[in-house]
Amino acid sequence: MTNPYSDVSFWFDSLGEVAEPEVPELPTETEVAIIGAGFTGLWTAYYLKQKNPALDISVFEAETVGYGASGRNGGWCMGEAYGLNAYQADPARREAGMRLHREMFNTVDEVGRICQAEDIDCHYAKGGWLSVAHLPFHARQLQKRVAAKHALGFSEEEYRWLPPEEARSRISIAKDHGAAYAKHCAAVHPARLARGLGEVVRRRGVRIYERSPVTELAPGAVTTARGEIKARVILRATEGYTASLAGHKRTLMPLYSMVTATEPLPEEVWSGIGLGEREVFDDPRRLVVYGQRTLDNRLVVGGRAGYYFGSRRRPTIPRSDHNVRYVEKVVRDLFPVLKDFEITHGWGGLMGVPRHWRPCVSYDVASGMGWAGGYVGEGVAATNLAGRILSDLVLDRDTDLTQLPWVDDEPRRWEVEPLRWIGAHSVRWMGYRADAVEARKQKPSRFWGYWFDKLSG
């Protein structure tokens, strides 16, 4: 047996032998149809079956379980999500934003609990999150961030500032001026989590139809490349691949993030780098850089990339891609100790970005149609919470989760082309400019930084 998905990501390559998906005949009808066998679809199926074991659930996947963003991301299971700061900055929504934030904390532990209970070996390690001040003024920014968290009522245990010496005892990068530490974040092997969750829901009676791409959705009917299926409930969990569905070209913008992985590093190298508790890390630059230490002692580092005209999606991104090479350069700049070690893997993954830059979970009882997504690259934990919310909505349960501000927070559609492409590339260029100016002048970029922050949500 070989691995037909070894070029998808390091995570898929490290699975070893992977069987070609079986492609059974499609059903003519199902009670619940879930589109997408990534984290959102699988968590939704898991909780629906947990709450109502009699439900007939079918998941339709274009390729194989975890093939999309769920098997290509940086492996951060984080207790935050895009849009939380906006909720908390608005007095009218602050209380709801705090409830959501606390539930995100709980979600990190919920993922770990389910993995232990269901024997999903996804290398889960809750070591926390270090945001490292790479430039001197980053330290002031991060200290203000921590102070703002404390002003909202979060504790020193949950968020704290680490002065340079203490920060370097946790992680050592070039030009370390201290770090902000957040407790509620875990590192995972995302492909193992997705594939393991897929096996769990299969054992519970959920049918997963791989290599069955869906082309169109309508109340009561799912159209695939292999035929039409009738369904009472239809749930869209397609994230960055949403544009592949008829009528959804402008629903979510598919943005790429590029990721790299080193060869396994010897312990003497790790004694210099740190991350002894498998903390995840990033720094405050605008074109985000993020990383983790894997269980087999590789360094995985990623960075945000870009958008292809017309919401085009590429099956895989090769290591030779110039955006992947850029991330490789960042890795070696941050960790000079790696100069003699090989970066063995480079790949890209899609994230789904809604026009308002925050997640949404929605279900319409009358049509039987719903969706969840829009995590802006921060979905490993958020998908679990979205799946729990969506399952409650489908089952018409009025719970604390269905009162959270993600519910029915529908975004407007993205602009038509070429405005969408011009906007995405302009914002990215502003981010590069702002980061370059700040690195050169060692102070905040007032102009480019302001416009990047304003336009990027």
Secondary structure, DSSP 8 states (H G I E B T S, - for coil): ---TTTTT-HHHHTT------------SEEEEEEE--SHHHHHHHHHHHHH-TT--EEEE-SSSTTTTGGGTS--EEES--TTHHHHHHSTTTHHHHHHHHHHHHHHHHHHHHHHHHTT-----B---EEEE--SHHHHHHHHHHHHHHHHHT--TTTEEEE-HHHHHHHB--TT---EEEESSEEE--HHHHHHHHHHHHHHTT-EEE-S--EEEEETTEEEETTEEEEEEEEEE--GGGGGGSTT-TTTSEEEEEEEEEE----HHHHHHHB-TT--EEE-S-SS-EEEEE-TTS-EEEEEE----GGG---S---TTSHHHHHHHHHHHHH-GGGTTS-EEEEEEEEEEE-TTSS-EEEEETTTTEEEEE--TT-HHHHHHHHHHHHHHHHTT---SGGGSTTBT--------TTHHHHHHHHHHHHHHHHHHHHHHHSS--SHHHHHHHHH--
